[in-house]
Every structure is written in C-alpha cells, then in structure tokens.
Amino acid sequence: MSGWWIAFQGIVAREVLRFVHQRERFLGALVRPLVWLFVFAAGFRAALGIAIIPPYETYIPYETYIVPGLIGMIQLFNGMQGSLSMVYDREMGSMRILLTSPLPRGFLLLARLLGGVVVSVLQVAAFLLIVRLYGIDLPAWAPLTVLPALLLNGLMLGALGMVLASTIRQLENFAGVMNFVVFPLFFLSSALYPLYRMEEAGPLLWWLCSLNPFTHGVELIRFALYGQVDGLALAVVTGATLLFAALAVRGYSPARGMGSRAPSAAG
Amino acid sequence: MTSARLPWLPFTASLLTAFLASAASAQTIYVSNEKDNSLSVIDGKTLAVVDTIKVGKRPRGITLSKDGTQLFICASDDHAVQVLDLASRKVVHNLPSGEDPEQFALSPDGKSLFIANEDSNVVTVVDVPSRKVAFQVDVGVEPEGMDVSPDGRWAVNTSETTSMVHWIDVEKRQVTDNTLVGPRPRHAEFTKDGAQLWVSSEIGGTVSVIDTATRQVAKTIDFHIKGVAKDRIQPVGVKLTDDGRHAFVALGPANHVAVVDAKTFEVKNYLLVGRRVWHLALTPDQKTLYTTNGVSSDVSVIDVDSLKVTKSIKVGRYPWGVVVKG
C-alpha cells in the first residue's frame, strides 16, 4: 500500500515541481484570464447590468459573469498543457519509465491526472485572489465551495488532454489541438455569454453550446461559487470524466494506442 | 433630580415597544405597480411576493398613515387618493385629491395630506379625519415632489417644468419662498432634524442640498458612473438614513443607486440594481433599502451595512412607489 502512496506522491510532486520551476508558465496561466478580465470584459462592460439568471439573485456586471468562465479557461489550458507535457515525456522517454512501474497503469494515469488538477487549483487560487483585489464581488466562502467543482472539472479536462495525447503522434501536431479542440470548447460554451444569448442567435449554436461538456464544467463552477449544485452540470461533467478516463486508459493500454507502436521502438 | 430623569421614561418605553414590535411582527413591503393597477405585497423575511391587491388606475405615490394601519395611494388616473385598510387589504374609502395626484406627504401629526396635482399646477391639502379639502395652493408647472418638515412648519413642493422648490408656509397657507434648482426636480426629502432639504433633479442629473433656514442651495451633488452615458443619469428617489450617515439616490435609467456620505456630500459608491430605478424605502431599523425598478418590473434589496445588493424580486409591471411597514 505504501508503494502506491510513494508513487502517487512522486508523480503529483513532479507535476507541481514542474509547474513551480517554470515561472513563465505560472505567469502565462494567470495572464491569459487576466487579459480577458481586464480588456475583453472592460470592452463588454455592460455597466447597466445583465439579466438575472440562476444562480445570480440580482443584476451583475459582465466582469462578475465572466469569472467562472475564466476559471474554466485556466483549467482547460492546464488540461491541454498536461497533454502537451505527456507527449513531450513520451518523446523524451520518461513516459516509458513511468509506465514500467509494476503498479496498474490506470492508477499511474490517475496520479498523473491529479497532479495536473492540483496545479490548476493553485492557478485558480491565484486568479481568485486577483479577482478579489480587483473588486469583483464573490461570496466569502466561494474559494472553498468551488473546490469540488474545480476537482471534477479539472479531472474531466485533464482526462480529455490524455485522450488527445494518446492520439497525437508528434509534438508538432499539437498546434492543431488549439484550433480544433480548445477554441471550439471555449467559444461554444457559456464561459463568455449566457446561453440565452446563443438561443437568440440560432438553435444550432444553442445546441452545440448545450452539448459542449465545457459549458457544463463552467456552470458547475458558477453554481459552486455561490454554494449551489447544478444537477445537470454535475451529471454531464461526471459522465464526460468517466468517458474520457476510460478512453485514456484504453489509449495507453499496451495492446492499443501508444503501446501498439512499442514493437517498432523495441525492435 | 427626579424631574431631570423623567423625560427619559417615555423615551425608553417607546424604544422598548418599538423593539418589541419589530421583533414580534415581520416587515411587510408594499409596492405600487403603475401599469398593473395593483399593489404587490412582499414578506420582509422570505422576500417573496405574498399577495397582489387590485387598486385604482395608475397607482404611483404611496404612504403609510402615522398609526401604520392604513395605506394612502395616489390613483393618478382615477384622480383620487385611495385609503387601503392593511388588515383587510381592501380599499375602504377615497379622499378628494384634485386632478392627477402623483406624490404626497403626510403632516407630522398625520392629519393633513399634502398632494401634488401634476396636471393642474396646485397642491391640494386634505384634512384626513374629515376627508375634505382644507385648502389649495398655486405652485409652479407640473408639481411633483412633496414633503413636510419634521416640525410641520413647511410643506415643500417641486415643480418639474418650473424647476423650483416652492416653500408653503403651512400656517399662512401660501407660498412664501422659492428656490431654483436643477432642471426637472422630482423628489424632495427633509433630513430628520429638518435642517436640510434634499432635492433630486432628473434632467439636471444632480441633487441639491438646501439649507432650510436660508432656503438657499448649500451644495449640489453630481454623479458619474464609468461606462454609463451622462444623460442616462437621472436622479429621482432620495432616501436619507435617520442617523444622518447615508443618502441614497435612485438614478433612473442609469440602473444604479448612488450612496452619498450625507455629511461630506461625497458619492461613495454606485450599486447596480434593476432597470429604471425610481423610488426607495428604508426599513424602520434602517438595515435594508428597497428600490422599485420600473422597466425591469422588479424590486432590488440592498443591505445598508455592507452596501450590497442581495436580491431582486419580480413584482407587477412598472413598480413606482414603495413603503415598508415594520
């Protein structure tokens, strides 16, 4: 049992160390949402307030609306970053060392996944601190109540990153992920605009946004900040997490996915 | 020694009963819905609408009788002031009001009702017990805002087109002085000690603080909200806290309530509420402020201690006036 714990600690600590040692990455992870908050939200200010939608009980400025979406954005990019470093580890060979461990592969992947989630929670904590200093009103307990949602959403996006990593053969192909995964997930969601706006724009857009698991991740975070649970979002995010995790384990099984290329490397 | 102590007794007693009353009975909020010809009744504890009462046409200004058992309602398009019995929630009788009553104020003794008649440029004074018009006073064009000084000496009226405050000497039953303020004065409110009169100017976008003794404008307050065009800032409702700390000003289509330091006249904050915020009411304990938001048809709830908007409650169409019964 202690062997499992040591392995788990080692993998998580490696992720956190990797993050702490890369100051640029920490800064980058913070600057991205802050640019959106200070520039984009300023342009869209809506000083006259946006209509009341749950979980909000009164009128809010746009800056308040966009906060959960930007938290989601931090976790989304962190998930993709995890995916990128996975591909890198594979190319550099350290992934092989990890996977030669006698512990079950699913456990190793989960540990790696949680390492990424811990990093994203640290980034979100720093972001929330700046949000508070900027003067955006959130409930006092928001940083605590949002934790379970951060954990679940981080797991979902991290697992999605692993699935992507298992299908990408070279590091250079990674740019395509931005175009075909990150941008659609982010822009076709409730992160930047309430879904009723999309409904006004057209049913197709609305459907795409409603089917996007990232929308539900953002809504889960939005409700959690106000100490509430959005049942539908919880169900969708849990389902998507299980699905992506299953695909990731499959992608890394020795018989398939990455493992199937092993003979050429061994031979 | 005994005589010096005596005056405290009734004071302490009244404080005690006030405390007991507020603890025993929950607060009820009454809101007049201009387009629905109704009143919405909100429970102060649950903040839910518990009843809707049908009243006369285009209800606007509302005020409680001094004993708190009746509500006076300006039914503008019925050209009457209706008297609603709060226990039975039924209109029991009408008072004569003159044409198109919009706002009114009750004298400190609760016996005289000073009514601004928007269409006929007069203020009608009604004797409440006998339900008869006592006298009328000619004022400027489109009279609207009304208040009576705490000592009962002055009744003030603002006329929207003339942009003046008319000072009616209640004893003499005539206007004895006028004060020019910003364009389209909407609302007037005396401080608790009666030393100042606060008047909002809708088109001028300002609030004038007038010294009662000299009837001169002592200070003019301006408002600026980042990201909101200046012409949308239209001050209407004004509410002053009894402790003299805060003044709240409803800024109409700017969708914000300004929080003014009533001592330094500095604007401290702007609180986002519903669309076209119109009038305001404080609870008797001064802890909560309610706003009527005409265009978005809701009432926003503001916590006075933290100066935060905690909730907005859907009511009827175009909520206008609001009062709180403690």
Chai-1 contact restraints between the chains, C-beta under 6 A:
chainA,res_idxA,chainB,res_idxB,connection_type,confidence,min_distance_angstrom,max_distance_angstrom,comment,restraint_id
A,R45,B,G227,contact,1.0,0.0,6.0,A-B,restraint_1
A,A47,B,G227,contact,1.0,0.0,6.0,A-B,restraint_2
A,A47,B,V228,contact,1.0,0.0,6.0,A-B,restraint_3
A,L48,B,N255,contact,1.0,0.0,6.0,A-B,restraint_4
A,G49,B,N255,contact,1.0,0.0,6.0,A-B,restraint_5
A,G49,B,L272,contact,1.0,0.0,6.0,A-B,restraint_6
A,E57,B,K311,contact,1.0,0.0,6.0,A-B,restraint_7
A,T58,B,S300,contact,1.0,0.0,6.0,A-B,restraint_8
A,T58,B,V309,contact,1.0,0.0,6.0,A-B,restraint_9
A,T58,B,K311,contact,1.0,0.0,6.0,A-B,restraint_10
A,T58,B,S312,contact,1.0,0.0,6.0,A-B,restraint_11
A,Y59,B,L272,contact,1.0,0.0,6.0,A-B,restraint_12
